[in-house]
């Protein structure tokens, strides 16, 4: 059965995550970018695929964990965080992954 919803980006192969008491730090071994995250950012990182597959699933898990924040706010915050990860090349979108993998176009022909 196909997953319905917006696919999440995948952690970039060159990204290392180090959890810390106050959140964590992401480091790209490719671009040498350090990216500090708070506890919520660390939790979002931990929920990226393969743990959850879609944006909606990730937000629902956060909403179940953080009852004091409405789901619309969670969605806005997660989207902003994911956009930051994408712009810093710490995650890759499915389309970017497909473009980097020449076998994808061969499989879809």
N, C-alpha and C positions, 0 to 999 in steps of 0.2 A: 504494500500500500504506500503510495507516494505521500510525502510529508507536505502538508499545506501550510503556506505562510511564506514570509520573507526569509530567504536563506541568510545565515550569519556568515561573516567573514571567518576565515581560518587563521589560527596563529601562523605567522610567517616562520618558515623553517629556521631562519637565522635569528629568531627572537628567543631570548632566555628570560624566564620569569623567576624572580627570587622573592618569596613571601617574607614579609617583615611584620613585626608586632603592630605597626601602625598602617599597614597596607602592603606595599610591595614596590619592587622596581622591575621595569622591563628594560632589557638591553638588546639592541640589534647588533649582532656581530658583523653584519654586513656594512651598515652605515655608521656604526659606533654611536648611535643615539641612545641616551638614557632617558627613561620616562618614568617618573615617580607616580604611584597611584595610591589613593586612600583605601580604606577598607572596602568601600563599595566598588571601586575600580578593580581591586583585587578579586572580589567576588564575581564581578562580570567576567573578568579574564578566565576565572576558573570554570565558568559556565559556558564558555565558547565550545564549539564542536571539538570532540565528539560528545560532550556531556549534553548539550542541547543542540538542536538543528536549526531552529528558526528564531527570529527576533521575538515573535509573539510568545514562544515557549520560554525563552530566557526572561522576558519581562514578567510573565506569569509566575515563574519561580521566585523572582525578586519580590513581587507583590505578596506572595504567600509568606515570605520571610520578613518583610518590612511592612507591617500592617498600618503604620502611621503615615505612609506616603500613598497618595492616590495613584492609580495605574497610569493615568495620563502624564503625570509628572515623571514617573519611572520611565515611561517610553521616551519622553523628551531627553531626559538625562542619559539614558542608554544610547540613544541615537547620537547625541553630542560626543559621548565618550568613544563610540565606535568610529565616528568621523575623525576624531583626533588620532586614534590608532591607525586608521587607514592613511591619513595624511603623513604620518611618521613612518609608514611602511612596516609597522609592527604586526599587522595582519594583512592577509590578502583576500580579496573578494573572489568569488567563484569565477567571474569573468576574467579577472587578472590572472588567476590560476590557469584557466583554460587557454588564455593567450600565451602564457609561458610554456604550456605543454603542447607541443606540436601534434601529439597523438590525438588530442581531443578533436581537432578539425577532421582528422582522418576517420575517427570513430563516428562522426556525425554525418559523413557523406553517404 
